[in-house]
Amino acid sequence: MSFLTFADMLRRATWRLPERQFLHWSDRGRTITYAEGEVLSDAVAGALAELGVHKGDRVGIFAHNGLDYVMAMFGAWKLGAISAHINVLQADNLSWFVQDAAPRVLIYTGDLHEVVARNRPYMPSVQHYICFDGERPGALDWNALLAARLTPPAVHVDGNDAAHLSYTSGSSGKPKGVILAHGPTARATHCIAERLQLTKEDISLGPTSLASSYHLVGNLLPAIHRGACVGVRARWDASTVWQEMDRRGVTFLVANPLLLGELLSSCRAVGRKPVALRFVLSGGAPVPPELKQAYQEELGVPLVESYGQSELGGFVALGYPRLEHSAKFAAIGPELPDREVRITDEAGREVPIGTPGEILIRGGVMIGYHNLPEKTAEALRDGWLHTGDVGVMDADGYIRLIGRWSERIVMNGQVIFPRPLEEALLRHPAVRYACVIAQPDPHAGQVPKAVVELHPGAEATPEALMEHCNTVLGAANTLRAIEIIAHMPMTPTGKIGRAELQARENQRSVW
Protein backbone atom coordinates (compact mmCIF):
# COMPACT_ATOMS: atom_id res chain seq x y z
CA MET A 1 0.00 0.00 0.00
CA SER A 2 1.25 3.47 -0.85
CA PHE A 3 1.16 6.08 1.91
CA LEU A 4 2.33 8.87 -0.39
CA THR A 5 0.01 11.89 -0.52
CA PHE A 6 -0.31 14.49 -3.25
CA ALA A 7 1.32 17.07 -0.96
CA ASP A 8 4.20 14.62 -0.38
CA MET A 9 4.66 14.43 -4.14
CA LEU A 10 4.98 18.20 -4.40
CA ARG A 11 7.40 18.35 -1.46
CA ARG A 12 9.60 15.63 -2.96
CA ALA A 13 9.71 17.36 -6.34
CA THR A 14 10.55 20.65 -4.61
CA TRP A 15 13.34 18.98 -2.62
CA ARG A 16 14.89 17.61 -5.82
CA LEU A 17 14.21 20.47 -8.23
CA PRO A 18 13.30 23.65 -6.33
CA GLU A 19 14.07 26.04 -9.21
CA ARG A 20 12.53 23.91 -11.92
CA GLN A 21 9.39 25.29 -13.59
CA PHE A 22 6.37 23.69 -11.96
CA LEU A 23 3.28 25.37 -13.41
CA HIS A 24 2.71 27.47 -16.50
CA TRP A 25 -0.66 29.19 -16.94
CA SER A 26 -1.03 29.81 -20.67
CA ASP A 27 -3.95 32.25 -20.45
CA ARG A 28 -2.04 34.67 -18.22
CA GLY A 29 1.54 33.79 -19.22
CA ARG A 30 2.34 33.12 -15.57
CA THR A 31 4.91 30.57 -14.39
CA ILE A 32 6.04 29.43 -10.95
CA THR A 33 8.81 27.09 -9.80
CA TYR A 34 8.35 24.05 -7.59
CA ALA A 35 9.72 26.02 -4.64
CA GLU A 36 7.22 28.81 -5.29
CA GLY A 37 4.40 26.26 -5.58
CA GLU A 38 5.30 24.80 -2.20
CA VAL A 39 5.25 28.25 -0.57
CA LEU A 40 2.00 29.34 -2.26
CA SER A 41 0.15 26.13 -1.41
CA ASP A 42 1.26 26.50 2.22
CA ALA A 43 -0.24 30.00 2.19
CA VAL A 44 -3.50 28.59 0.79
CA ALA A 45 -3.56 25.89 3.48
CA GLY A 46 -2.96 28.52 6.17
CA ALA A 47 -5.77 30.73 4.84
CA LEU A 48 -8.24 27.84 4.60
CA ALA A 49 -7.38 26.70 8.13
CA GLU A 50 -8.01 30.24 9.38
CA LEU A 51 -11.47 30.03 7.77
CA GLY A 52 -12.22 26.85 9.71
CA VAL A 53 -11.40 24.16 7.15
CA HIS A 54 -10.42 20.91 8.86
CA LYS A 55 -9.41 17.43 7.77
CA GLY A 56 -12.27 15.72 5.93
CA ASP A 57 -14.04 18.98 4.99
CA ARG A 58 -14.79 19.68 1.34
CA VAL A 59 -13.35 22.73 -0.40
CA GLY A 60 -15.45 23.47 -3.46
CA ILE A 61 -13.78 24.80 -6.61
CA PHE A 62 -15.98 26.25 -9.35
CA ALA A 63 -13.52 27.87 -11.71
CA HIS A 64 -11.79 27.95 -15.06
CA ASN A 65 -8.41 26.29 -15.44
CA GLY A 66 -5.58 28.29 -13.95
CA LEU A 67 -2.52 28.31 -11.72
CA ASP A 68 -4.59 29.46 -8.73
CA TYR A 69 -6.93 26.50 -9.24
CA VAL A 70 -4.03 24.07 -8.78
CA MET A 71 -2.81 25.94 -5.70
CA ALA A 72 -6.32 25.72 -4.19
CA MET A 73 -6.22 21.96 -4.66
CA PHE A 74 -2.85 21.57 -2.96
CA GLY A 75 -3.82 23.91 -0.15
CA ALA A 76 -6.86 21.76 0.63
CA TRP A 77 -4.85 18.53 0.39
CA LYS A 78 -2.23 19.79 2.87
CA LEU A 79 -5.00 20.14 5.46
CA GLY A 80 -6.40 16.69 4.73
CA ALA A 81 -9.45 18.37 3.21
CA ILE A 82 -11.08 17.13 0.01
CA SER A 83 -11.03 19.23 -3.16
CA ALA A 84 -14.59 19.12 -4.55
CA HIS A 85 -14.75 20.01 -8.23
CA ILE A 86 -17.70 21.53 -10.10
CA ASN A 87 -17.29 22.05 -13.82
CA VAL A 88 -18.00 25.62 -14.98
CA LEU A 89 -20.22 24.16 -17.69
CA GLN A 90 -22.54 23.05 -14.90
CA ALA A 91 -23.36 26.64 -13.93
CA ASP A 92 -27.09 26.01 -14.41
CA ASN A 93 -26.89 23.15 -11.91
CA LEU A 94 -24.47 24.74 -9.43
CA SER A 95 -26.73 24.50 -6.39
CA TRP A 96 -27.36 20.77 -6.97
CA PHE A 97 -23.62 20.00 -7.01
CA VAL A 98 -22.93 22.18 -3.97
CA GLN A 99 -25.79 20.60 -2.04
CA ASP A 100 -24.40 17.17 -2.89
CA ALA A 101 -20.74 17.92 -2.09
CA ALA A 102 -21.57 20.19 0.90
CA PRO A 103 -18.31 22.19 0.85
CA ARG A 104 -17.44 24.49 3.77
CA VAL A 105 -15.74 26.93 1.36
CA LEU A 106 -16.49 27.68 -2.29
CA ILE A 107 -13.76 29.20 -4.47
CA TYR A 108 -14.68 30.64 -7.86
CA THR A 109 -13.56 32.91 -10.69
CA GLY A 110 -14.89 36.46 -11.00
CA ASP A 111 -16.91 35.93 -14.17
CA LEU A 112 -19.02 33.39 -12.27
CA HIS A 113 -19.92 35.77 -9.44
CA GLU A 114 -23.49 36.40 -10.59
CA VAL A 115 -24.16 32.66 -10.83
CA VAL A 116 -22.75 32.12 -7.35
CA ALA A 117 -24.69 35.07 -5.88
CA ARG A 118 -27.94 33.85 -7.42
CA ASN A 119 -27.52 30.38 -5.91
CA ARG A 120 -26.42 31.40 -2.41
CA PRO A 121 -29.81 30.79 -0.76
CA TYR A 122 -29.64 27.18 -1.97
CA MET A 123 -26.08 26.43 -0.78
CA PRO A 124 -26.35 26.39 3.03
CA SER A 125 -23.16 24.39 3.67
CA VAL A 126 -20.92 27.17 2.33
CA GLN A 127 -19.62 29.34 5.17
CA HIS A 128 -17.08 31.32 3.15
CA TYR A 129 -16.89 32.36 -0.49
CA ILE A 130 -13.52 33.20 -2.07
CA CYS A 131 -13.05 34.86 -5.47
CA PHE A 132 -9.83 34.25 -7.40
CA ASP A 133 -10.16 37.63 -9.13
CA GLY A 134 -10.42 40.00 -6.19
CA GLU A 135 -13.00 40.88 -3.57
CA ARG A 136 -16.66 40.65 -4.54
CA PRO A 137 -19.80 41.39 -2.50
CA GLY A 138 -19.95 38.61 0.09
CA ALA A 139 -16.71 37.01 -1.13
CA LEU A 140 -13.14 37.21 0.16
CA ASP A 141 -10.20 38.20 -2.02
CA TRP A 142 -8.02 35.19 -2.84
CA ASN A 143 -4.88 37.28 -3.27
CA ALA A 144 -5.36 39.07 0.05
CA LEU A 145 -5.73 35.73 1.82
CA LEU A 146 -2.47 34.47 0.29
CA ALA A 147 -0.66 37.71 1.07
CA ALA A 148 -1.18 37.06 4.80
CA ARG A 149 1.18 34.06 4.49
CA LEU A 150 -0.45 32.27 7.41
CA THR A 151 1.38 29.13 8.58
CA PRO A 152 -0.74 26.02 8.08
CA PRO A 153 -1.31 23.73 11.06
CA ALA A 154 0.40 20.35 11.22
CA VAL A 155 -2.17 17.79 10.06
CA HIS A 156 -1.51 14.07 9.74
CA VAL A 157 -2.58 12.99 6.25
CA ASP A 158 -1.76 9.58 4.79
CA GLY A 159 -2.46 7.61 1.66
CA ASN A 160 -5.73 6.18 2.93
CA ASP A 161 -7.30 9.60 3.33
CA ALA A 162 -9.79 11.04 0.84
CA ALA A 163 -8.39 13.73 -1.44
CA HIS A 164 -10.44 14.38 -4.55
CA LEU A 165 -14.18 14.55 -5.27
CA SER A 166 -15.20 14.87 -8.90
CA TYR A 167 -18.36 13.97 -10.75
CA THR A 168 -18.97 11.46 -13.48
CA SER A 169 -19.91 12.91 -16.84
CA GLY A 170 -23.57 12.00 -16.65
CA SER A 171 -23.43 10.78 -20.27
CA SER A 172 -25.65 7.81 -19.42
CA GLY A 173 -27.41 9.02 -16.26
CA LYS A 174 -27.29 11.33 -13.25
CA PRO A 175 -23.73 12.42 -12.28
CA LYS A 176 -22.23 10.67 -9.26
CA GLY A 177 -19.57 12.12 -6.98
CA VAL A 178 -16.46 9.93 -6.92
CA ILE A 179 -14.06 10.08 -3.97
CA LEU A 180 -10.41 9.18 -4.58
CA ALA A 181 -7.77 8.57 -1.92
CA HIS A 182 -4.22 9.94 -1.99
CA GLY A 183 -2.20 6.72 -1.92
CA PRO A 184 -3.76 4.60 -4.67
CA THR A 185 -3.95 7.61 -7.00
CA ALA A 186 -0.32 8.55 -6.27
CA ARG A 187 0.73 4.99 -7.06
CA ALA A 188 -1.40 4.87 -10.23
CA THR A 189 0.01 8.13 -11.56
CA HIS A 190 3.56 6.96 -10.83
CA CYS A 191 2.82 4.00 -13.14
CA ILE A 192 1.37 6.38 -15.73
CA ALA A 193 4.54 8.52 -15.60
CA GLU A 194 6.59 5.35 -16.15
CA ARG A 195 4.44 4.19 -19.08
CA LEU A 196 4.68 7.62 -20.73
CA GLN A 197 8.46 7.75 -20.06
CA LEU A 198 8.21 11.22 -18.54
CA THR A 199 11.35 13.04 -17.36
CA LYS A 200 12.08 16.37 -15.72
CA GLU A 201 12.75 17.76 -19.21
CA ASP A 202 9.14 17.28 -20.29
CA ILE A 203 6.73 20.18 -20.71
CA SER A 204 3.02 19.41 -20.78
CA LEU A 205 -0.07 21.32 -21.83
CA GLY A 206 -3.50 20.44 -20.45
CA PRO A 207 -6.54 22.22 -21.88
CA THR A 208 -9.11 19.78 -20.46
CA SER A 209 -10.97 20.83 -17.33
CA LEU A 210 -9.19 20.62 -13.98
CA ALA A 211 -12.61 19.65 -12.60
CA SER A 212 -12.17 16.18 -14.10
CA SER A 213 -10.16 13.29 -12.72
CA TYR A 214 -8.69 12.85 -16.23
CA HIS A 215 -6.69 16.07 -15.87
CA LEU A 216 -5.54 14.95 -12.42
CA VAL A 217 -4.21 11.57 -13.55
CA GLY A 218 -3.25 12.43 -17.12
CA ASN A 219 -1.51 15.77 -16.71
CA LEU A 220 -0.97 17.09 -13.19
CA LEU A 221 0.20 14.21 -11.01
CA PRO A 222 2.30 12.21 -13.50
CA ALA A 223 4.31 15.34 -14.35
CA ILE A 224 4.88 16.13 -10.66
CA HIS A 225 6.28 12.63 -10.12
CA ARG A 226 9.05 13.50 -12.56
CA GLY A 227 9.49 17.18 -11.75
CA ALA A 228 8.26 18.14 -15.22
CA CYS A 229 6.58 21.44 -16.10
CA VAL A 230 2.77 21.27 -15.97
CA GLY A 231 0.91 23.49 -18.43
CA VAL A 232 -2.74 24.45 -17.85
CA ARG A 233 -4.99 26.41 -20.20
CA ALA A 234 -8.63 27.51 -20.03
CA ARG A 235 -9.26 28.85 -23.54
CA TRP A 236 -8.89 26.52 -26.51
CA ASP A 237 -8.03 27.69 -29.98
CA ALA A 238 -6.12 25.14 -32.03
CA SER A 239 -4.04 27.66 -33.97
CA THR A 240 -3.06 29.58 -30.82
CA VAL A 241 -2.27 26.35 -28.99
CA TRP A 242 -0.07 25.17 -31.87
CA GLN A 243 1.92 28.40 -31.68
CA GLU A 244 2.33 28.14 -27.92
CA MET A 245 3.43 24.52 -28.12
CA ASP A 246 5.99 25.39 -30.76
CA ARG A 247 7.27 28.44 -28.86
CA ARG A 248 7.48 26.85 -25.42
CA GLY A 249 8.77 23.46 -26.54
CA VAL A 250 5.76 21.50 -25.28
CA THR A 251 6.61 17.79 -25.43
CA PHE A 252 3.15 16.33 -24.78
CA LEU A 253 -0.47 17.49 -24.95
CA VAL A 254 -3.17 15.96 -22.74
CA ALA A 255 -6.50 16.35 -24.50
CA ASN A 256 -9.52 14.53 -25.97
CA PRO A 257 -10.21 13.29 -29.52
CA LEU A 258 -12.06 16.45 -30.58
CA LEU A 259 -9.21 18.78 -29.56
CA LEU A 260 -6.62 16.45 -31.04
CA GLY A 261 -8.50 16.45 -34.32
CA GLU A 262 -8.43 20.24 -34.37
CA LEU A 263 -4.72 20.32 -33.50
CA LEU A 264 -4.05 17.91 -36.37
CA SER A 265 -5.79 20.33 -38.74
CA SER A 266 -3.53 23.15 -37.48
CA CYS A 267 -0.46 20.98 -38.05
CA ARG A 268 -1.62 20.32 -41.59
CA ALA A 269 -2.19 24.03 -42.18
CA VAL A 270 1.30 24.91 -40.96
CA GLY A 271 2.91 21.93 -42.62
CA ARG A 272 4.54 20.43 -39.51
CA LYS A 273 4.10 19.48 -35.87
CA PRO A 274 5.17 21.75 -32.96
CA VAL A 275 8.93 21.38 -32.83
CA ALA A 276 9.36 19.46 -29.53
CA LEU A 277 6.16 17.40 -29.54
CA ARG A 278 6.91 13.73 -28.89
CA PHE A 279 3.42 12.35 -28.17
CA VAL A 280 -0.18 13.35 -27.50
CA LEU A 281 -2.40 11.71 -24.88
CA SER A 282 -6.12 11.24 -25.43
CA GLY A 283 -8.83 10.42 -22.92
CA GLY A 284 -12.48 10.95 -22.14
CA ALA A 285 -13.83 9.35 -25.30
CA PRO A 286 -12.90 6.62 -27.80
CA VAL A 287 -10.27 7.58 -30.37
CA PRO A 288 -11.08 6.88 -34.04
CA PRO A 289 -8.31 4.63 -35.41
CA GLU A 290 -7.95 7.01 -38.36
CA LEU A 291 -6.88 9.79 -35.97
CA LYS A 292 -4.09 7.62 -34.56
CA GLN A 293 -3.03 6.72 -38.06
CA ALA A 294 -2.93 10.37 -39.15
CA TYR A 295 -0.78 11.45 -36.19
CA GLN A 296 1.62 8.60 -36.76
CA GLU A 297 1.90 8.72 -40.54
CA GLU A 298 1.66 12.49 -41.13
CA LEU A 299 3.46 13.83 -38.06
CA GLY A 300 5.53 10.90 -36.84
CA VAL A 301 3.92 11.41 -33.42
CA PRO A 302 2.25 8.61 -31.44
CA LEU A 303 -1.29 9.27 -30.27
CA VAL A 304 -1.38 7.48 -26.93
CA GLU A 305 -4.90 6.44 -26.00
CA SER A 306 -5.97 6.07 -22.38
CA TYR A 307 -9.01 4.34 -21.00
CA GLY A 308 -10.17 5.20 -17.53
CA GLN A 309 -13.13 6.16 -15.43
CA SER A 310 -13.67 8.69 -12.67
CA GLU A 311 -13.90 5.70 -10.32
CA LEU A 312 -10.30 4.64 -10.94
CA GLY A 313 -7.93 7.45 -10.03
CA GLY A 314 -5.83 6.21 -12.93
CA PHE A 315 -6.29 4.23 -16.12
CA VAL A 316 -7.47 0.72 -16.89
CA ALA A 317 -5.29 0.63 -19.97
CA LEU A 318 -2.79 2.95 -21.60
CA GLY A 319 -0.78 2.88 -24.81
CA TYR A 320 2.93 3.54 -25.18
CA PRO A 321 4.57 6.75 -26.47
CA ARG A 322 5.87 4.91 -29.52
CA LEU A 323 4.84 4.31 -33.10
CA GLU A 324 2.61 1.25 -33.29
CA HIS A 325 1.74 -1.27 -35.99
CA SER A 326 -1.52 -0.36 -37.71
CA ALA A 327 -3.09 -3.55 -36.36
CA LYS A 328 -3.05 -1.93 -32.91
CA PHE A 329 -4.78 1.32 -33.92
CA ALA A 330 -8.21 0.00 -32.82
CA ALA A 331 -6.88 -0.98 -29.37
CA ILE A 332 -5.98 1.21 -26.42
CA GLY A 333 -3.02 -0.49 -24.83
CA PRO A 334 -2.22 -2.92 -22.01
CA GLU A 335 -3.24 -2.67 -18.38
CA LEU A 336 -0.98 -0.85 -15.93
CA PRO A 337 0.97 -2.61 -13.16
CA ASP A 338 -0.86 -0.96 -10.24
CA ARG A 339 -4.07 -2.92 -10.83
CA GLU A 340 -5.45 -6.15 -12.23
CA VAL A 341 -7.83 -6.32 -15.17
CA ARG A 342 -10.19 -9.20 -15.97
CA ILE A 343 -12.63 -9.71 -18.83
CA THR A 344 -15.62 -11.73 -17.60
CA ASP A 345 -18.98 -13.07 -18.68
CA GLU A 346 -22.26 -12.17 -16.97
CA ALA A 347 -21.61 -14.81 -14.30
CA GLY A 348 -18.23 -13.26 -13.43
CA ARG A 349 -16.18 -16.00 -15.11
CA GLU A 350 -13.04 -14.95 -16.98
CA VAL A 351 -13.48 -15.38 -20.72
CA PRO A 352 -10.85 -16.60 -23.21
CA ILE A 353 -8.53 -14.13 -24.94
CA GLY A 354 -10.32 -12.46 -27.84
CA THR A 355 -13.78 -12.97 -26.32
CA PRO A 356 -15.88 -9.92 -25.37
CA GLY A 357 -16.91 -9.45 -21.77
CA GLU A 358 -17.28 -6.92 -18.97
CA ILE A 359 -14.08 -5.24 -17.79
CA LEU A 360 -13.42 -5.68 -14.06
CA ILE A 361 -10.67 -3.91 -12.08
CA ARG A 362 -9.03 -4.87 -8.79
CA GLY A 363 -6.62 -2.69 -6.81
CA GLY A 364 -6.42 1.02 -6.11
CA VAL A 365 -9.89 2.18 -7.12
CA MET A 366 -12.20 4.79 -5.58
CA ILE A 367 -13.17 4.93 -1.93
CA GLY A 368 -16.74 5.12 -3.16
CA TYR A 369 -19.51 7.34 -4.47
CA HIS A 370 -20.24 10.34 -2.25
CA ASN A 371 -23.40 9.72 -0.20
CA LEU A 372 -24.40 6.79 -2.42
CA PRO A 373 -23.65 3.60 -0.45
CA GLU A 374 -25.95 1.41 -2.53
CA LYS A 375 -24.37 2.58 -5.79
CA THR A 376 -20.94 2.03 -4.25
CA ALA A 377 -21.81 -1.52 -3.21
CA GLU A 378 -23.20 -2.22 -6.67
CA ALA A 379 -20.02 -1.03 -8.41
CA LEU A 380 -17.57 -2.62 -5.94
CA ARG A 381 -18.67 -6.25 -5.75
CA ASP A 382 -16.56 -9.19 -4.61
CA GLY A 383 -13.45 -7.04 -4.40
CA TRP A 384 -13.70 -5.87 -8.02
CA LEU A 385 -14.83 -2.62 -9.63
CA HIS A 386 -17.42 -3.52 -12.26
CA THR A 387 -16.88 -0.92 -14.96
CA GLY A 388 -19.98 -1.67 -17.00
CA ASP A 389 -17.77 -1.53 -20.11
CA VAL A 390 -17.49 -4.39 -22.56
CA GLY A 391 -14.07 -5.03 -24.04
CA VAL A 392 -11.72 -7.58 -25.55
CA MET A 393 -8.13 -8.37 -24.58
CA ASP A 394 -5.69 -9.72 -27.17
CA ALA A 395 -2.70 -12.01 -26.67
CA ASP A 396 -0.42 -8.98 -26.11
CA GLY A 397 -2.66 -7.71 -23.31
CA TYR A 398 -3.97 -4.80 -25.38
CA ILE A 399 -7.56 -3.90 -24.52
CA ARG A 400 -10.12 -2.84 -27.11
CA LEU A 401 -13.37 -1.27 -25.99
CA ILE A 402 -16.61 -2.37 -27.61
CA GLY A 403 -19.09 -0.30 -25.61
CA ARG A 404 -21.03 0.15 -22.40
CA TRP A 405 -23.09 -2.85 -21.35
CA SER A 406 -25.96 -0.46 -20.64
CA GLU A 407 -25.72 0.90 -24.21
CA ARG A 408 -26.16 -2.44 -25.93
CA ILE A 409 -28.95 -2.69 -28.50
CA VAL A 410 -30.87 -5.95 -28.83
CA MET A 411 -32.35 -6.42 -32.32
CA ASN A 412 -34.23 -9.68 -32.84
CA GLY A 413 -32.15 -11.21 -30.05
CA GLN A 414 -28.84 -10.03 -31.54
CA VAL A 415 -26.69 -7.91 -29.21
CA ILE A 416 -25.21 -4.87 -31.00
CA PHE A 417 -22.76 -2.37 -29.50
CA PRO A 418 -22.63 1.20 -30.82
CA ARG A 419 -18.87 1.74 -31.09
CA PRO A 420 -18.10 -0.13 -34.35
CA LEU A 421 -20.99 1.65 -36.06
CA GLU A 422 -19.90 5.03 -34.70
CA GLU A 423 -16.32 4.45 -35.82
CA ALA A 424 -17.54 3.62 -39.33
CA LEU A 425 -19.53 6.86 -39.49
CA LEU A 426 -16.55 8.88 -38.22
CA ARG A 427 -14.54 7.66 -41.19
CA HIS A 428 -16.76 9.77 -43.43
CA PRO A 429 -15.05 13.15 -43.97
CA ALA A 430 -18.27 15.12 -43.34
CA VAL A 431 -19.02 13.57 -39.93
CA ARG A 432 -17.91 15.45 -36.82
CA TYR A 433 -19.81 13.49 -34.14
CA ALA A 434 -21.72 10.20 -34.27
CA CYS A 435 -23.80 8.53 -31.60
CA VAL A 436 -25.67 5.26 -32.12
CA ILE A 437 -28.69 4.71 -29.88
CA ALA A 438 -31.55 2.23 -29.64
CA GLN A 439 -34.67 3.08 -31.62
CA PRO A 440 -37.69 1.21 -30.24
CA ASP A 441 -39.19 -1.08 -32.88
CA PRO A 442 -42.49 -3.00 -32.62
CA HIS A 443 -41.11 -6.03 -34.45
CA ALA A 444 -37.39 -6.25 -33.64
CA GLY A 445 -37.62 -4.75 -30.14
CA GLN A 446 -34.82 -2.31 -30.85
CA VAL A 447 -32.85 -1.24 -33.93
CA PRO A 448 -29.65 0.82 -34.13
CA LYS A 449 -30.13 4.46 -35.08
CA ALA A 450 -27.29 6.93 -35.62
CA VAL A 451 -27.49 10.59 -34.67
CA VAL A 452 -24.86 12.62 -36.51
CA GLU A 453 -23.48 16.15 -36.48
CA LEU A 454 -21.55 17.26 -39.56
CA HIS A 455 -18.44 19.42 -39.67
CA PRO A 456 -19.20 23.12 -40.25
CA GLY A 457 -19.77 23.68 -43.97
CA ALA A 458 -19.83 19.96 -44.76
CA GLU A 459 -22.71 18.35 -46.60
CA ALA A 460 -24.03 14.80 -46.54
CA THR A 461 -27.40 13.09 -46.60
CA PRO A 462 -28.57 10.19 -44.43
CA GLU A 463 -28.70 8.06 -47.57
CA ALA A 464 -25.08 8.87 -48.44
CA LEU A 465 -23.94 8.11 -44.90
CA MET A 466 -25.80 4.80 -44.93
CA GLU A 467 -24.13 3.87 -48.21
CA HIS A 468 -20.76 4.79 -46.66
CA CYS A 469 -21.45 2.45 -43.72
CA ASN A 470 -22.47 -0.33 -46.12
CA THR A 471 -19.13 0.07 -47.90
CA VAL A 472 -17.07 0.12 -44.68
CA LEU A 473 -18.90 -2.58 -42.72
CA GLY A 474 -20.55 -4.71 -45.36
CA ALA A 475 -22.91 -7.27 -43.82
CA ALA A 476 -21.89 -6.06 -40.34
CA ASN A 477 -23.74 -2.77 -40.91
CA THR A 478 -26.78 -3.09 -38.69
CA LEU A 479 -27.80 0.57 -38.81
CA ARG A 480 -31.44 1.05 -39.65
CA ALA A 481 -31.74 4.85 -39.49
CA ILE A 482 -29.53 7.96 -39.55
CA GLU A 483 -30.58 11.40 -38.32
CA ILE A 484 -28.47 14.52 -38.95
CA ILE A 485 -28.79 17.27 -36.31
CA ALA A 486 -27.30 20.74 -36.12
CA HIS A 487 -25.66 20.43 -32.70
CA MET A 488 -24.84 17.32 -30.72
CA PRO A 489 -25.75 17.55 -27.01
CA MET A 490 -22.60 17.33 -24.88
CA THR A 491 -21.87 16.70 -21.22
CA PRO A 492 -19.67 19.15 -19.28
CA THR A 493 -16.71 16.78 -19.66
CA GLY A 494 -16.93 16.87 -23.45
CA LYS A 495 -18.70 13.57 -24.01
CA ILE A 496 -21.73 13.14 -26.22
CA GLY A 497 -24.97 13.35 -24.22
CA ARG A 498 -26.07 9.84 -25.08
CA ALA A 499 -28.69 9.71 -22.32
CA GLU A 500 -30.32 12.88 -23.63
CA LEU A 501 -30.45 11.52 -27.18
CA GLN A 502 -31.86 8.19 -25.97
CA ALA A 503 -34.53 9.88 -23.84
CA ARG A 504 -35.56 12.04 -26.79
CA GLU A 505 -35.79 8.98 -29.04
CA ASN A 506 -37.89 7.05 -26.50
CA GLN A 507 -40.33 9.97 -26.28
CA ARG A 508 -40.62 10.21 -30.05
CA SER A 509 -41.19 6.50 -30.61
CA VAL A 510 -44.87 5.80 -30.08
CA TRP A 511 -46.06 2.50 -31.45
Residue, then its C-alpha position, 0 to 999 in steps of 0.5 A: m500500500s502506498f502512503l504517499t500523498f499528493a502534498d508529499m509528491l509536491r514536497r519531494a519534487t521541490w526537494r529535488l528540483p526547487e528552481r525547476q518550472f512547476l506550473h505554466w498558466s497559458d492564459r495569463g503567461r504566468t509561471i512558478t517554480y516548484a519552490e514557489g508552488e510549495v510556498l503558495s500552497d502553504a499560504v493557501a492551506g494557512a488561509l483555509a485553516e483560518l477560515g475553519v477548514h479541517k481534515g475531511d471537509r470539502v473545499g469546493i472549486f468552481a472555476h476555469n483552469g488556472l494556476d490558482y486553481v491548482m494551488a487551491m487543490f494543494g492547499a486543501w490537500k495539505l489540510g487533509a481536506i477534500s477538493a470538490h470540483i464543479n465544472v464551470l459548464q454546470a453553472d445552471n446546476l451549481s446549487w445541486f452540485v454544492q448541495d451534494a458535495a456540501p463544501r465548507v468553502l467555495i472558491y470561484t472565478g470572477d466571471l461566475h460571481e453572478v451565478v454564485a450570488r444567485n444560488r447562495p440561498y440554496m447552498p447552506s453548507v458554504q460558510h465562506y466564499i472566495c473569489f480568485d479575481g479580487e473581492r466581490p460582495g460577500a466574497l473574500d479576495w483570494n490574493a489578500l488571503l495568500a498575502a497574509r502568508l499564514t502558517p498552516p497547522a500540522v495535520h496528519v494525512d496519509g495515503n488512505d485519506a480522501a483527497h479528490l471529489s469529482y463527478t462522473s460525466g452523466s453521459s448515461g445518467k445522473p452524475k455521481g460524486v467519486i471520492l479518490a484517496h491519496g495513496p492509490t492515486a499517487r501509485a497509479t500516476h507513478c505508473i502512468a509517468e513510467r508508461l509515458q516515459l516522462t522526465k524532468e525535461d518534459i513540458s506538458l499542456g493540459p486544456t481539459s478541465l481541472a474539474s475532471s479526474y482525467h486532468l488529475v491523472g493524465n496531466l498534473l500528477p504524472a508530471i509532478h512525479r518527474g518534476a516536469c513542467v505542468g501546463v494548464r490552459a482555459r481557452w482553446d483555440a487550435s491555432t493559438v495552442w499550436q503556436e504556444m506549443d511550438r514556442r514553449g517546446v511542449t513535449f506532450l499534450v493531454a486532450n480529448p479526440l475532438l481537440l486532437g483532431e483540431l490540432l491535427s488540422s492546425c499541423r496540416a495548415v502549418g505543414r509540420k508538428p510543434v517542434a518538440l512534440r513527442f506524443v499526445l495523450s487522449g482520454g475521455a472518449p474513444v479515439p477513431p483509429e484514423l486519428k491515430q493513423a494520421y498522427q503517426e503517418e503524417l506527423g511521426v507522433p504517437l497518439v497514446e490512448s488512455y481508457g479510464q473512469s472517474e472511479l479509478g484514479g488512474f487508467v485501466a489501460l494505456g498505450y505507449p509513447r511509440l509508433e505502433h503497428s496499424a493492427k493496434f490502432a483500434a486498441i488502447g493499450p495494455e493494463l498498468p501494473d498498479r491494478e489487475v484487469r479481468i474480462t468476464d462473462e455475466a456470471g463473473r467467469e473470466v473469458p478466453i482471450g479475444t472474447p468480449g466481456e465486462i471489464l473488471i478492475r481490482g486494486g487502487v480504485m475509488i473509496g466510493y460514491h459520495n453519499l451513495p452507499e448502494k451505488t458504491a456496493e453495486a459497483l464494488r462487488d466481490g473485491w472488483l470494480h465492475t466498470g460496465d464496459v465491454g471489451v476484448m483483450d488480445a494475446d499482447g494484453y492490449i484492450r479494445l473497448i466495444g461499448r457500455w453494457s448499458e448501451r447495448i442494442v438488442m435487435n431480434g435477439q442479436v446484441i449490438f454495440p454502438r462503437p463499431l458503427e460510430e467508428a464507421l460513421l466517423r470515417h466519413p469526412a463530413v461527420r464530426y460526431a456520431c452517436v448510435i442509440a436504440q430506436p424502439d421497434p415494434h417487431a425487432g424490439q430495438v434497432p440501431k439508429a445513428v445521430v450525426e453532427l456534420h463538420p461546419g460547412a460539410e454536406a451529406t445526406p442520411e442516404a449517403l452516410m448509410e451507403h458509406c457504412n455499407t461500404v465500410l462494414g458490409a454485412a456487419n452494418t446493422l444501422r437502420a436509421i440515420e438522423i443529422i442534427a445541427h448540434m450534438p448535445m454534450t456533457p460538461t466533460g466533453k462527451i456526447g450526451r447519449a442519455e439525452l439523445q436516448a430519452r428524446e428517441n424514446q419519447r418520439s417512438v410511439w407504437 
